[in-house]
Amino acid sequence: MKKHYTFSTGETIEADFDDLRRLLAENKGYLENYAEVLGSLEDDDYVARGNGFCDRKYSDDFIEGQIEKYEKRVKEIEGWINSF
């Protein structure tokens, strides 16, 4: 039986136990990917913008924000799973 769940961000989902397990694995994967990207960033990781200027491919702040987001989501999903 599916239930409604609400993340701290306000996003809601309808899921059963198996859906939550899949969602947990997916979010852990995202978390690992962002952590890997953050760990591999070099100061020379720039891309051209096409107007003579260059920007970082990824902002450290953006990646750290994504890591924080997925850490929270993983904890929330784990809590929901543990409540079964």
C-alpha positions in Angstrom: 0.0 0.0 0.0 1.4 3.4 -1.0 1.6 6.3 1.4 2.3 9.9 1.0 5.6 11.3 2.2 6.9 14.8 2.3 10.5 15.8 2.2 11.8 18.8 4.2 12.0 20.7 0.9 8.2 20.4 0.5 8.3 17.9 -2.3 5.8 15.0 -1.9 5.9 11.5 -3.1 3.6 8.5 -3.0 5.5 5.3 -2.3 5.4 1.8 -0.9 8.3 0.0 0.8 9.9 -1.1 -2.4 9.6 2.4 -4.0 11.4 3.8 -0.9 14.2 1.3 -1.2 14.7 2.2 -4.9 14.5 5.9 -4.1 17.1 5.4 -1.3 19.5 3.6 -3.6 19.0 6.3 -6.3 19.6 9.2 -3.8 22.7 7.5 -2.3 24.0 7.2 -5.9 23.5 10.9 -6.5 25.2 11.7 -3.2 28.2 9.5 -4.1 28.5 11.2 -7.5 28.5 14.7 -6.2 31.0 13.8 -3.5 33.3 12.3 -6.2 32.9 15.4 -8.4 33.8 17.7 -5.4 36.8 15.6 -4.5 38.1 15.7 -8.1 37.7 19.4 -8.8 40.9 21.2 -9.8 41.5 24.9 -10.0 41.9 24.6 -13.7 38.5 23.0 -14.4 37.1 25.8 -16.5 35.1 25.9 -19.7 34.8 28.7 -22.3 31.5 30.6 -22.3 31.9 31.6 -26.0 32.3 35.3 -25.2 36.0 35.3 -24.3 35.4 34.5 -20.7 35.7 31.2 -18.8 33.7 29.8 -15.9 34.2 26.9 -13.6 32.3 23.8 -14.8 30.9 23.3 -11.4 30.7 25.7 -8.5 32.0 24.3 -5.2 29.0 26.0 -3.5 26.6 24.3 -5.9 28.1 20.9 -5.4 28.2 21.3 -1.6 24.6 22.3 -1.7 23.7 19.2 -3.7 25.6 17.0 -1.2 23.7 18.6 1.7 20.4 18.1 -0.1 21.0 14.5 -0.8 22.3 13.8 2.7 19.0 15.1 4.1 17.0 13.1 1.6 18.8 9.9 2.4 18.2 10.4 6.1 14.5 11.2 5.5 14.1 8.1 3.3 15.9 5.9 5.8 13.6 7.2 8.6 10.6 6.3 6.5 11.9 2.8 5.7 12.7 2.2 9.4 9.1 3.1 10.3 7.8 0.1 8.4 
